[in-house]
Amino acid sequence: MPNVDPRCITQINRDVQKLEPSAIRAFDIQVSSIPGITKLTLGEPDFDTAAHVKEAGINDIATNDSHYGATAGKPELRKVIAEYLQRHFDLNYTADEVLITVGATEAITVAMKTVLNPGDSVLIPTPVYSAYNAVATMLGVKSVLLNTSPTAFKLTPITLKAALDANPGIKALILNYPSNPTGVTYSKTELEELVQVIKQSGIWVISDEIYAELTYEKQHTSFAKLLPEQTIYINGVSKAYAMTGYRVGYIAGPADLMPFLTKVHQFMVTVVPNVTQAAAIEAISNGDAEIDKMREIYHQRQQFMKYALNKLGYEFVEPRGAFYLFIQIPTDFVGDSFAYALELAQEAGVAVIPGTAFGPGGERYVRLSYAASMEKLNLAIEKITKYQEEIKSEAM
């Protein structure tokens, strides 16, 4: 096994050297070796991909669809996405205003690389999925992390304007809703209030709405519906269709922006694999029933976990979407969220993610994913109940 030449190792990109590995993945790996651990860590659907979607992929392989496709994605896939966005969220995009990417993560990278220059700033409301800040770091872009915990984990017109006034270098805002890790989302009225500030500022909005279909009780309102001329819309098939491993995401945006996004995508990955695009065509064309079924099951799990955790004395941010609970650690616990999550894993045998993995505002919280079977969720509650009883017994 060769060792790298020391002259070469000093030439590693400075921005890459600043990156820390994903705290979510690192903690998940750390606790995975605990015997009998019940993991509620990762944001991944526990459902199998629908049979008709898998068949579409298999058929694509069988018919030798093995050559380079169109850089922007299969025309049929872009067409059905445009139709889907109209059908579900009343968005008006043509197929030419859709770009297929390798998951929403590539979409985020492409969007930021396209509209931000090194030295620019991007506003990222936190706590939030850590990849946004990591991508900004790789691109030499400054992240302005705005703690939203004082305002019920939502960006408000007042906090937005204050951040823009204090940081004139901000060229884009990243919105993620329903939110990972809090499950919080925005009403149409709340979004319209943000639009007034953003319209005046002239910044881009990179709106990551990957959990849009997992909105409970109320209809999801897309930011692209309210301010399409300044919005780069991001979504994909991972969460709604239980297709995380297929790696199909997409961007929709104004027509005159799409050639620039497509150039960045082209030189990053050339094209998304044909087989996964074929499966995505089937999912988006004929998968509405599966979305409805999974959404209802997630909501049932959410209600169960809310009731069970409330009964155990836990408080949490009220979730309106996605499949997470952002839970306050007990006030009498001496230690930070990492210490609590580690103790819960080691003593109770239940793994969750420390809130600090999601940036400012995450301390004193842990994130629990209820994208797990009811059997697994019941077991987790039984273990936490036993853990609490043991703590009380030791205190007597």
VOPAGU-2260 file (C-alpha; in pm, 1 decimal, decimal comma):
REM VOPAGU-2260
SITE   aa  ch    i         X         Y         Z
SITE  MET   A    0       0,0       0,0       0,0
SITE  PRO   A    1     175,3     320,1    -113,0
SITE  ASN   A    2     204,3     628,5     106,3
SITE  VAL   A    3     134,3     961,6     -55,2
SITE  ASP   A    4     431,2    1180,0    -137,6
SITE  PRO   A    5     443,7    1446,9     138,1
SITE  ARG   A    6     493,7    1715,8    -126,1
SITE  CYS   A    7     159,9    1619,1    -280,6
SITE  ILE   A    8     -42,1    1596,9      41,1
SITE  THR   A    9      30,8    1963,2     114,9
SITE  GLN   A   10    -141,7    2054,6    -211,1
SITE  ILE   A   11    -486,9    1925,4    -111,5
SITE  ASN   A   12    -748,3    2191,7    -185,8
SITE  ARG   A   13    -766,2    2432,2     109,3
SITE  ASP   A   14   -1145,1    2440,9     110,3
SITE  VAL   A   15   -1164,2    2060,4     111,1
SITE  GLN   A   16    -925,3    2054,4     406,4
SITE  LYS   A   17   -1175,0    2268,5     600,5
SITE  LEU   A   18   -1450,0    2008,9     557,1
SITE  GLU   A   19   -1551,5    1784,3     843,3
SITE  PRO   A   20   -1703,8    1442,5     765,2
SITE  SER   A   21   -2083,2    1427,2     796,7
SITE  ALA   A   22   -2163,3    1432,7    1168,8
SITE  ILE   A   23   -2483,2    1237,8    1098,7
SITE  ARG   A   24   -2299,4     953,7     927,4
SITE  ALA   A   25   -2012,9     961,6    1177,4
SITE  PHE   A   26   -2244,1     925,1    1477,0
SITE  ASP   A   27   -2447,2     654,8    1302,1
SITE  ILE   A   28   -2128,1     455,9    1239,3
SITE  GLN   A   29   -2010,7     511,3    1596,2
SITE  VAL   A   30   -2323,6     361,0    1754,6
SITE  SER   A   31   -2394,8      92,6    1494,3
SITE  SER   A   32   -2157,4    -153,2    1661,6
SITE  ILE   A   33   -2353,1    -147,2    1990,4
SITE  PRO   A   34   -2513,6    -493,5    2030,0
SITE  GLY   A   35   -2891,8    -489,0    1985,6
SITE  ILE   A   36   -2904,5    -118,8    1896,0
SITE  THR   A   37   -3236,6      11,8    1760,6
SITE  LYS   A   38   -3142,0     275,2    1504,5
SITE  LEU   A   39   -3368,4     572,6    1436,6
SITE  THR   A   40   -3086,1     773,4    1287,4
SITE  LEU   A   41   -3098,7     804,0     909,5
SITE  GLY   A   42   -3360,5     980,0     700,6
SITE  GLU   A   43   -3436,2     691,4     469,2
SITE  PRO   A   44   -3776,4     536,4     391,9
SITE  ASP   A   45   -3805,2     179,4     519,3
SITE  PHE   A   46   -4044,8      82,4     238,6
SITE  ASP   A   47   -3941,9    -119,3     -66,2
SITE  THR   A   48   -3954,9      55,1    -402,2
SITE  ALA   A   49   -4284,6     -33,2    -576,3
SITE  ALA   A   50   -4273,5    -345,3    -794,7
SITE  HIS   A   51   -4389,7    -165,9   -1110,9
SITE  VAL   A   52   -4106,4      86,1   -1068,8
SITE  LYS   A   53   -3846,9    -190,2   -1032,1
SITE  GLU   A   54   -3990,3    -362,3   -1340,1
SITE  ALA   A   55   -3940,9     -43,3   -1541,5
SITE  GLY   A   56   -3573,5     -42,3   -1448,2
SITE  ILE   A   57   -3532,7    -409,7   -1529,6
SITE  ASN   A   58   -3702,2    -360,8   -1866,2
SITE  ASP   A   59   -3470,0     -69,9   -1944,4
SITE  ILE   A   60   -3169,0    -297,2   -1892,0
SITE  ALA   A   61   -3328,5    -580,6   -2091,5
SITE  THR   A   62   -3387,9    -352,5   -2390,7
SITE  ASN   A   63   -3022,8    -244,1   -2395,5
SITE  ASP   A   64   -3070,2     119,9   -2306,7
SITE  SER   A   65   -2697,1     135,0   -2238,3
SITE  HIS   A   66   -2568,5     434,2   -2433,0
SITE  TYR   A   67   -2515,4     797,0   -2335,6
SITE  GLY   A   68   -2842,5     984,5   -2302,9
SITE  ALA   A   69   -2928,0    1353,3   -2318,6
SITE  THR   A   70   -2722,4    1563,9   -2076,5
SITE  ALA   A   71   -3029,4    1730,2   -1924,4
SITE  GLY   A   72   -3200,5    1394,1   -1878,1
SITE  LYS   A   73   -3441,1    1175,2   -2072,4
SITE  PRO   A   74   -3694,8    1399,6   -2249,5
SITE  GLU   A   75   -3979,3    1175,7   -2129,9
SITE  LEU   A   76   -3866,6    1206,3   -1767,6
SITE  ARG   A   77   -3839,8    1584,4   -1788,5
SITE  LYS   A   78   -4187,7    1592,6   -1945,2
SITE  VAL   A   79   -4350,4    1379,5   -1675,0
SITE  ILE   A   80   -4179,5    1585,0   -1402,3
SITE  ALA   A   81   -4320,1    1905,9   -1551,2
SITE  GLU   A   82   -4665,8    1744,2   -1556,9
SITE  TYR   A   83   -4622,5    1616,3   -1201,4
SITE  LEU   A   84   -4525,0    1963,2   -1072,6
SITE  GLN   A   85   -4833,9    2108,6   -1237,0
SITE  ARG   A   86   -5059,2    1832,3   -1104,7
SITE  HIS   A   87   -4934,4    1836,4    -746,2
SITE  PHE   A   88   -4813,7    2191,6    -679,5
SITE  ASP   A   89   -4962,5    2404,5    -958,8
SITE  LEU   A   90   -4616,6    2494,2   -1094,9
SITE  ASN   A   91   -4578,9    2596,3   -1456,8
SITE  TYR   A   92   -4260,7    2450,6   -1602,7
SITE  THR   A   93   -4194,1    2300,8   -1943,6
SITE  ALA   A   94   -3974,9    1995,0   -1998,2
SITE  ASP   A   95   -3696,1    2229,8   -2114,7
SITE  GLU   A   96   -3703,7    2398,4   -1773,1
SITE  VAL   A   97   -3622,4    2071,3   -1591,7
SITE  LEU   A   98   -3274,5    1924,2   -1537,3
SITE  ILE   A   99   -3222,2    1568,1   -1409,6
SITE  THR   A  100   -2944,4    1527,7   -1150,8
SITE  VAL   A  101   -2778,5    1253,1    -947,3
SITE  GLY   A  102   -3006,9    1297,5    -649,2
SITE  ALA   A  103   -3104,8    1623,8    -481,7
SITE  THR   A  104   -2749,7    1650,7    -344,8
SITE  GLU   A  105   -2604,3    1704,6    -691,4
SITE  ALA   A  106   -2889,4    1946,8    -761,0
SITE  ILE   A  107   -2787,2    2152,3    -456,5
SITE  THR   A  108   -2423,2    2156,0    -569,2
SITE  VAL   A  109   -2511,6    2249,9    -927,8
SITE  ALA   A  110   -2743,4    2529,7    -814,8
SITE  MET   A  111   -2488,6    2680,9    -575,4
SITE  LYS   A  112   -2200,2    2648,7    -822,2
SITE  THR   A  113   -2407,7    2818,2   -1092,9
SITE  VAL   A  114   -2529,4    3127,4    -906,3
SITE  LEU   A  115   -2254,8    3185,0    -646,4
SITE  ASN   A  116   -1895,6    3300,1    -689,6
SITE  PRO   A  117   -1606,2    3237,7    -449,9
SITE  GLY   A  118   -1628,6    3504,6    -179,8
SITE  ASP   A  119   -2007,5    3540,3    -209,2
SITE  SER   A  120   -2227,3    3455,9      87,9
SITE  VAL   A  121   -2525,5    3221,1     112,5
SITE  LEU   A  122   -2786,0    3248,3     388,2
SITE  ILE   A  123   -2866,1    2913,7     549,9
SITE  PRO   A  124   -3136,6    2905,5     821,3
SITE  THR   A  125   -3045,3    2647,7    1085,5
SITE  PRO   A  126   -3074,6    2387,1    1227,3
SITE  VAL   A  127   -3067,0    2217,6     888,9
SITE  TYR   A  128   -2920,9    1934,9     680,5
SITE  SER   A  129   -2543,4    1978,7     695,0
SITE  ALA   A  130   -2468,5    1929,2     323,4
SITE  TYR   A  131   -2560,2    2289,5     234,6
SITE  ASN   A  132   -2281,4    2431,6     448,3
SITE  ALA   A  133   -2037,5    2165,6     324,6
SITE  VAL   A  134   -2106,9    2245,4     -41,1
SITE  ALA   A  135   -2064,1    2616,8      27,0
SITE  THR   A  136   -1726,8    2548,1     189,6
SITE  MET   A  137   -1607,4    2343,1    -109,7
SITE  LEU   A  138   -1708,0    2625,7    -343,3
SITE  GLY   A  139   -1527,5    2893,8    -143,5
SITE  VAL   A  140   -1861,9    3050,1     -50,8
SITE  LYS   A  141   -1923,8    3192,9     295,5
SITE  SER   A  142   -2215,7    3039,1     486,5
SITE  VAL   A  143   -2418,7    3281,2     694,7
SITE  LEU   A  144   -2582,2    3043,9     943,5
SITE  LEU   A  145   -2900,0    3193,7    1089,7
SITE  ASN   A  146   -3028,7    3026,0    1407,4
SITE  THR   A  147   -3408,5    3004,6    1378,3
SITE  SER   A  148   -3473,6    2840,7    1716,8
SITE  PRO   A  149   -3583,8    3174,4    1874,7
SITE  THR   A  150   -3857,9    3205,5    1607,7
SITE  ALA   A  151   -4007,6    2854,8    1632,8
SITE  PHE   A  152   -3748,3    2716,4    1388,1
SITE  LYS   A  153   -3877,4    2928,5    1101,0
SITE  LEU   A  154   -3726,3    3211,2     902,6
SITE  THR   A  155   -3930,6    3529,2     945,5
SITE  PRO   A  156   -3938,1    3850,2     738,7
SITE  ILE   A  157   -3776,5    4038,2    1029,0
SITE  THR   A  158   -3489,5    3792,5    1078,9
SITE  LEU   A  159   -3441,6    3760,8     702,4
SITE  LYS   A  160   -3417,1    4135,8     648,7
SITE  ALA   A  161   -3181,0    4175,3     944,0
SITE  ALA   A  162   -2951,5    3903,9     804,1
SITE  LEU   A  163   -2951,3    4061,1     457,1
SITE  ASP   A  164   -2879,4    4408,0     596,9
SITE  ALA   A  165   -2593,8    4275,6     811,2
SITE  ASN   A  166   -2441,8    4068,4     527,8
SITE  PRO   A  167   -2449,9    4257,5     196,9
SITE  GLY   A  168   -2251,9    3976,4      31,4
SITE  ILE   A  169   -2549,2    3736,6      47,2
SITE  LYS   A  170   -2644,0    3632,7    -304,9
SITE  ALA   A  171   -2870,5    3336,2    -228,0
SITE  LEU   A  172   -3095,2    3190,5      41,0
SITE  ILE   A  173   -3136,5    2816,5      94,1
SITE  LEU   A  174   -3480,6    2707,2     208,8
SITE  ASN   A  175   -3553,4    2349,1     308,9
SITE  TYR   A  176   -3912,3    2267,5     398,3
SITE  PRO   A  177   -4065,0    2056,0     533,3
SITE  SER   A  178   -3745,2    2073,7     731,2
SITE  ASN   A  179   -3479,5    1819,6     806,2
SITE  PRO   A  180   -3433,8    1793,9    1110,5
SITE  THR   A  181   -3736,5    1967,2    1264,8
SITE  GLY   A  182   -4031,1    1865,2    1044,9
SITE  VAL   A  183   -4137,9    2230,5    1048,0
SITE  THR   A  184   -4291,5    2374,5     731,0
SITE  TYR   A  185   -4431,8    2707,7     611,8
SITE  SER   A  186   -4786,4    2818,7     538,1
SITE  LYS   A  187   -4865,1    3006,1     217,8
SITE  THR   A  188   -4906,7    3326,5     419,2
SITE  GLU   A  189   -4565,8    3285,9     585,1
SITE  LEU   A  190   -4401,1    3228,4     246,8
SITE  GLU   A  191   -4575,2    3532,3      94,2
SITE  GLU   A  192   -4430,7    3746,4     374,9
SITE  LEU   A  193   -4079,8    3619,6     294,3
SITE  VAL   A  194   -4137,1    3684,4     -77,1
SITE  GLN   A  195   -4181,1    4056,7     -11,4
SITE  VAL   A  196   -3831,9    4080,6     140,9
SITE  ILE   A  197   -3666,9    3852,5    -116,8
SITE  LYS   A  198   -3825,5    4031,4    -413,3
SITE  GLN   A  199   -3678,8    4357,8    -293,0
SITE  SER   A  200   -3334,3    4207,3    -230,1
SITE  GLY   A  201   -3290,3    4042,9    -571,2
SITE  ILE   A  202   -3124,2    3729,6    -428,8
SITE  TRP   A  203   -3174,8    3374,0    -549,2
SITE  VAL   A  204   -3378,3    3125,5    -348,8
SITE  ILE   A  205   -3258,4    2765,4    -369,6
SITE  SER   A  206   -3570,1    2586,8    -249,4
SITE  ASP   A  207   -3506,5    2226,1    -148,5
SITE  GLU   A  208   -3853,5    2071,1    -129,2
SITE  ILE   A  209   -3751,2    1705,5    -125,9
SITE  TYR   A  210   -4007,2    1635,4     151,8
SITE  ALA   A  211   -4292,9    1823,6     -19,8
SITE  GLU   A  212   -4505,1    1510,9     -63,6
SITE  LEU   A  213   -4464,0    1426,3     305,3
SITE  THR   A  214   -4665,2    1723,9     429,4
SITE  TYR   A  215   -4939,1    1634,7     676,4
SITE  GLU   A  216   -5281,5    1793,0     726,7
SITE  LYS   A  217   -5225,0    2089,3     491,3
SITE  GLN   A  218   -5131,0    2124,6     124,3
SITE  HIS   A  219   -4765,2    2204,9      54,3
SITE  THR   A  220   -4706,8    2545,8    -106,2
SITE  SER   A  221   -4397,5    2566,5    -323,5
SITE  PHE   A  222   -4181,1    2876,5    -316,3
SITE  ALA   A  223   -4156,9    2846,6    -694,0
SITE  LYS   A  224   -4531,0    2915,5    -715,7
SITE  LEU   A  225   -4487,8    3251,4    -544,9
SITE  LEU   A  226   -4158,8    3379,4    -689,9
SITE  PRO   A  227   -4060,3    3163,2    -990,8
SITE  GLU   A  228   -3830,0    3425,9   -1142,8
SITE  GLN   A  229   -3591,1    3406,7    -844,1
SITE  THR   A  230   -3638,7    3043,2    -742,7
SITE  ILE   A  231   -3430,6    2735,6    -819,4
SITE  TYR   A  232   -3663,2    2448,9    -729,0
SITE  ILE   A  233   -3512,0    2117,2    -613,9
SITE  ASN   A  234   -3683,8    1782,5    -563,1
SITE  GLY   A  235   -3632,9    1412,6    -638,9
SITE  VAL   A  236   -3770,0    1062,6    -606,2
SITE  SER   A  237   -3574,1     949,8    -297,4
SITE  LYS   A  238   -3812,8    1031,8     -14,3
SITE  ALA   A  239   -4161,3    1031,4    -169,7
SITE  TYR   A  240   -4113,6     711,3    -372,2
SITE  ALA   A  241   -3870,9     524,8    -138,9
SITE  MET   A  242   -3595,6     533,6    -402,9
SITE  THR   A  243   -3293,8     670,8    -215,2
SITE  GLY   A  244   -3051,9     430,0    -383,9
SITE  TYR   A  245   -3167,9     521,3    -735,0
SITE  ARG   A  246   -3013,4     869,8    -704,8
SITE  VAL   A  247   -3253,2    1070,4    -920,7
SITE  GLY   A  248   -3312,9    1434,3    -837,1
SITE  TYR   A  249   -3406,3    1734,3   -1044,2
SITE  ILE   A  250   -3397,3    2110,7   -1074,5
SITE  ALA   A  251   -3669,8    2329,5   -1223,9
SITE  GLY   A  252   -3605,3    2695,1   -1290,6
SITE  PRO   A  253   -3643,6    2992,3   -1523,9
SITE  ALA   A  254   -3573,5    2908,6   -1889,0
SITE  ASP   A  255   -3278,9    3146,2   -1929,2
SITE  LEU   A  256   -3104,3    2997,1   -1623,1
SITE  MET   A  257   -3125,5    2633,9   -1739,1
SITE  PRO   A  258   -2834,2    2638,7   -1989,3
SITE  PHE   A  259   -2597,9    2750,6   -1712,1
SITE  LEU   A  260   -2719,3    2483,1   -1471,2
SITE  THR   A  261   -2692,2    2221,9   -1746,4
SITE  LYS   A  262   -2329,2    2316,3   -1823,2
SITE  VAL   A  263   -2226,4    2267,6   -1461,2
SITE  HIS   A  264   -2412,3    1935,4   -1444,7
SITE  GLN   A  265   -2257,3    1819,9   -1773,8
SITE  PHE   A  266   -1901,0    1867,6   -1656,4
SITE  MET   A  267   -1971,2    1715,6   -1313,8
SITE  VAL   A  268   -2143,2    1388,6   -1410,3
SITE  THR   A  269   -2210,1    1392,7   -1789,0
SITE  VAL   A  270   -2551,3    1227,8   -1752,0
SITE  VAL   A  271   -2767,6    1042,7   -1498,9
SITE  PRO   A  272   -2779,8     663,6   -1561,6
SITE  ASN   A  273   -3055,0     557,6   -1802,9
SITE  VAL   A  274   -3185,1     273,3   -1586,3
SITE  THR   A  275   -3260,5     492,0   -1285,7
SITE  GLN   A  276   -3424,6     751,6   -1508,0
SITE  ALA   A  277   -3647,1     482,1   -1658,3
SITE  ALA   A  278   -3755,0     376,1   -1309,2
SITE  ALA   A  279   -3820,8     740,1   -1217,0
SITE  ILE   A  280   -4044,0     785,4   -1524,0
SITE  GLU   A  281   -4262,8     498,8   -1403,0
SITE  ALA   A  282   -4266,7     620,9   -1041,5
SITE  ILE   A  283   -4364,5     977,7   -1126,9
SITE  SER   A  284   -4615,1     874,3   -1394,8
SITE  ASN   A  285   -4793,1     601,2   -1198,6
SITE  GLY   A  286   -4686,9     629,8    -835,5
SITE  ASP   A  287   -4937,0     875,0    -683,8
SITE  ALA   A  288   -5118,0     595,2    -498,6
SITE  GLU   A  289   -4792,9     479,1    -336,4
SITE  ILE   A  290   -4719,2     834,0    -218,0
SITE  ASP   A  291   -5061,7     861,0     -56,5
SITE  LYS   A  292   -5023,5     525,1     116,4
SITE  MET   A  293   -4675,0     595,9     252,1
SITE  ARG   A  294   -4773,8     945,5     365,1
SITE  GLU   A  295   -5061,5     804,9     567,6
SITE  ILE   A  296   -4838,2     542,9     729,7
SITE  TYR   A  297   -4573,9     801,7     817,0
SITE  HIS   A  298   -4841,5    1020,7     971,3
SITE  GLN   A  299   -4969,0     730,0    1183,6
SITE  ARG   A  300   -4615,2     663,4    1303,5
SITE  GLN   A  301   -4567,7    1030,5    1381,6
SITE  GLN   A  302   -4883,8    1040,3    1590,8
SITE  PHE   A  303   -4778,1     725,7    1778,4
SITE  MET   A  304   -4431,6     861,9    1856,6
SITE  LYS   A  305   -4563,9    1202,5    1961,2
SITE  TYR   A  306   -4808,6    1041,4    2204,0
SITE  ALA   A  307   -4554,7     792,8    2341,6
SITE  LEU   A  308   -4277,4    1049,3    2386,8
SITE  ASN   A  309   -4513,9    1302,8    2543,3
SITE  LYS   A  310   -4617,4    1035,3    2790,6
SITE  LEU   A  311   -4251,3     988,4    2880,4
SITE  GLY   A  312   -4215,7    1361,9    2944,5
SITE  TYR   A  313   -4032,3    1463,9    2627,9
SITE  GLU   A  314   -4104,2    1788,2    2445,5
SITE  PHE   A  315   -4035,0    1844,6    2077,8
SITE  VAL   A  316   -4083,2    2082,6    1788,3
SITE  GLU   A  317   -4431,2    2030,6    1639,1
SITE  PRO   A  318   -4370,0    1849,8    1307,7
SITE  ARG   A  319   -4585,2    1924,2    1002,7
SITE  GLY   A  320   -4394,1    1720,3     747,3
SITE  ALA   A  321   -4096,0    1495,6     662,8
SITE  PHE   A  322   -4037,6    1201,0     900,6
SITE  TYR   A  323   -3845,3    1346,4    1191,9
SITE  LEU   A  324   -3902,9    1455,1    1549,5
SITE  PHE   A  325   -3666,5    1716,0    1693,0
SITE  ILE   A  326   -3674,0    1631,0    2061,4
SITE  GLN   A  327   -3555,2    1842,2    2353,9
SITE  ILE   A  328   -3320,8    1655,2    2583,3
SITE  PRO   A  329   -3432,1    1651,9    2949,9
SITE  THR   A  330   -3360,3    1976,6    3134,5
SITE  ASP   A  331   -3195,5    1789,6    3420,6
SITE  PHE   A  332   -2946,1    1614,4    3192,3
SITE  VAL   A  333   -2596,2    1749,3    3254,0
SITE  GLY   A  334   -2423,0    1747,6    2918,0
SITE  ASP   A  335   -2474,4    1844,5    2557,4
SITE  SER   A  336   -2686,1    1681,4    2287,1
SITE  PHE   A  337   -2398,6    1458,8    2173,6
SITE  ALA   A  338   -2353,8    1326,3    2527,7
SITE  TYR   A  339   -2726,5    1259,5    2559,9
SITE  ALA   A  340   -2751,6    1081,7    2225,2
SITE  LEU   A  341   -2448,9     869,5    2316,5
SITE  GLU   A  342   -2594,7     780,0    2656,0
SITE  LEU   A  343   -2929,0     690,9    2497,7
SITE  ALA   A  344   -2746,4     459,8    2256,5
SITE  GLN   A  345   -2524,2     297,1    2518,8
SITE  GLU   A  346   -2771,7     273,1    2806,9
SITE  ALA   A  347   -3110,4     244,0    2634,1
SITE  GLY   A  348   -2999,3      82,4    2309,9
SITE  VAL   A  349   -3172,8     346,8    2096,4
SITE  ALA   A  350   -2980,0     553,9    1842,8
SITE  VAL   A  351   -3081,0     908,0    1743,9
SITE  ILE   A  352   -2873,1    1195,3    1601,6
SITE  PRO   A  353   -2733,9    1480,0    1817,5
SITE  GLY   A  354   -2894,4    1813,4    1729,9
SITE  THR   A  355   -2555,3    1980,3    1697,6
SITE  ALA   A  356   -2507,7    1790,5    1369,2
SITE  PHE   A  357   -2754,6    2039,0    1218,6
SITE  GLY   A  358   -2581,9    2361,8    1317,1
SITE  PRO   A  359   -2676,1    2656,8    1539,1
SITE  GLY   A  360   -3002,8    2602,0    1726,4
SITE  GLY   A  361   -2951,9    2227,0    1745,9
SITE  GLU   A  362   -2794,3    2211,6    2089,7
SITE  ARG   A  363   -3011,7    2051,8    2361,1
SITE  TYR   A  364   -3203,2    1860,4    2090,9
SITE  VAL   A  365   -3176,2    1520,3    1922,0
SITE  ARG   A  366   -3330,9    1413,1    1591,9
SITE  LEU   A  367   -3533,9    1093,3    1574,5
SITE  SER   A  368   -3636,8     944,2    1239,4
SITE  TYR   A  369   -3970,4     761,8    1239,2
SITE  ALA   A  370   -3903,1     622,6     890,9
SITE  ALA   A  371   -3904,8     281,8    1057,8
SITE  SER   A  372   -4155,1       1,9    1112,4
SITE  MET   A  373   -4409,0      20,8    1395,6
SITE  GLU   A  374   -4239,6    -285,1    1543,0
SITE  LYS   A  375   -3911,2     -95,1    1558,1
SITE  LEU   A  376   -4074,6     221,1    1696,2
SITE  ASN   A  377   -4255,8      21,5    1965,9
SITE  LEU   A  378   -3929,4    -144,5    2063,2
SITE  ALA   A  379   -3757,0     194,9    2083,7
SITE  ILE   A  380   -4027,3     328,7    2317,1
SITE  GLU   A  381   -4003,5      16,6    2535,1
SITE  LYS   A  382   -3628,1      61,3    2563,7
SITE  ILE   A  383   -3650,4     433,9    2644,2
SITE  THR   A  384   -3920,4     363,6    2905,4
SITE  LYS   A  385   -3698,1     103,6    3072,2
SITE  TYR   A  386   -3402,4     344,2    3058,9
SITE  GLN   A  387   -3603,7     616,9    3231,2
SITE  GLU   A  388   -3726,2     373,6    3498,3
SITE  GLU   A  389   -3366,8     270,0    3571,9
SITE  ILE   A  390   -3262,5     634,3    3608,4
SITE  LYS   A  391   -3546,5     697,7    3853,8
SITE  SER   A  392   -3459,7     384,0    4047,4
SITE  GLU   A  393   -3095,1     487,8    4079,1
SITE  ALA   A  394   -3197,9     834,1    4199,8
SITE  MET   A  395   -3405,5     695,6    4487,9
